[in-house]
């Protein structure tokens, strides 16, 4: 079993569609793109099967293709590592990725740049698979950047639209800020431990890095900075809502299921390091919790269907980091897995709605769509309830495990944030559903008579995802002792395991509390949007300033603009005017002017008269003779 | 009366400088040529004087070489001037300035 087949298929798809896509008919392009991811999925399944066949302690396969960089003491190879954590990620990426590729064939069908889209999607899939399989931090970093590049290309896919091009730029630049920290972290890791290979780092860290010491805290905080950029946490979350400018399948794949989860994966993978730095874990948990609530509050009042789901993603990623921060790494990855399914389903469902309404994304111009798009409506409802954490859907099991982990570990502060977020999640998710699918139709007349359910190539993936949303949670049942947990135990052992089971409150009462909290949120939404329409507007009118703050996302973008973007831009303009133009351009132009002037002066020697040439000749002879006669 | 070597050399130098000034100053190509010949003859005088005063035949032998070269040079030079005259209807060097910038 060669691990390299897993990323190879999408790479081949990328090359094939990249070079020949425009000359091939659309069905062929689609088959190449979807087929390559499908083959990756099969290879991933085979890899996971192989792993299950190994005994619990020995679930680790490392394959090195070739050495890459060997400079002095530094060694990094093209190496892949398969263990339970990467296996879970592989299945998520290739499985959800495959369904989204199929869906995109329908969604992007009328787009003239069809081949380019699938080229980029395949490139992304390849990069993400390599990121997950990498066996050293440097390779991880390379593909971390690569998925960032693909994100830029795909967000700005319709680059003729300025907002899309700007959004792509914003995503890439904000990510680079995080990546700067990530890079520093990796370098510090090498300086201190002498290696960036996972095997060596995790083996030597406990003995060579003093626990709670400044070094390991610095390393983990820098790594986490990278994760905040990639996974859109405070303070680098600002790019993800703008990223909704990209086509909806892109939002589903990259900004819900896979790329943004790379940060969580990286933190989970670095668990041995984080376990040595309790301060960093506190930071991770608090940022996760605060982001979860922060994003949820913004989602309460948004009117664009994709924006709500985007903020929901930011919020759920916050939950995942909350889980990592309290040591419940397995729970965080479990939530990553379930979230991939229901968030992708939400985005694809939103895409189906947008497709059916010929481009409308504003919830205020939707309503009553369940009658016209029943499959979309039902799958969306399932996903929304899963997101809110309603038993027995997938989201319940994973989110509840995180909250239990927080409570049991004594982290009551972040637990409260998580619980509050659950209430808000229930509210905004059902608000979104009701506004889109229930109630009277507010669809504009022009689109109204063309509202239709999406074609099978789009609704079948929706149905498949809905099926998974219902069942996939059960791999983690019973909580902390399910099949999933036994599978990942060798890699994701929780920190402070003993404290976990000495909780003052039992597992099931907490679960019931979670459902009640979410149910309260759902109930409030039902009251506001189903039974008593008009009530939200009255509430908004009673606290206009708060409403405006939420609607404008707490003015974070505006703050960054004033504090960072404008000064940098003005600095750049100043440099351009005072340095680039006069000095750099001046030197280059100056050399040209010098040559020109020199030529203009030397020209006078060319008189054309033989006599003057003879005179020069004579003067030269006199000079030489004089030198020979008098100076030597 | 014994004529000292310096007299011959001074005369030779004088004739040479005369030739140089002529080449640098005159406008007629034929006159310039005659001045070149004057320079060559001045040098010849110098060679013969040294031959006499150093009692060596080398100087006089070299004069033969110089004369042979002068002859050849005159042949070629006059041919060129003739060609220029046919082409430009003038032998005034001040008129030949096509290579001026």
Contacts between the chains, C-beta under 8 A, distances in Angstrom:
chain1	res1	chain2	res2	distance
A	603	B	101	4.5
A	604	B	101	7.5
A	606	B	99	6.6
A	606	B	100	6.5
A	606	B	101	4.3
A	607	B	97	7.0
A	607	B	100	5.8
A	607	B	101	8.0
A	608	B	96	7.5
A	608	B	97	3.4
A	608	B	98	6.3
A	608	B	99	4.3
A	608	B	100	3.1
A	608	B	101	7.7
A	609	B	93	6.8
A	609	B	94	6.7
A	609	B	96	7.5
A	609	B	97	5.7
A	609	B	100	7.7
A	610	B	93	5.4
A	610	B	96	6.7
A	611	B	24	6.4
A	611	B	25	7.8
A	611	B	27	8.0
A	611	B	93	5.7
A	611	B	94	7.6
A	614	B	23	5.8
A	614	B	24	5.9
A	615	B	24	5.3
A	618	B	20	6.1
A	618	B	23	8.0
A	618	B	24	6.3
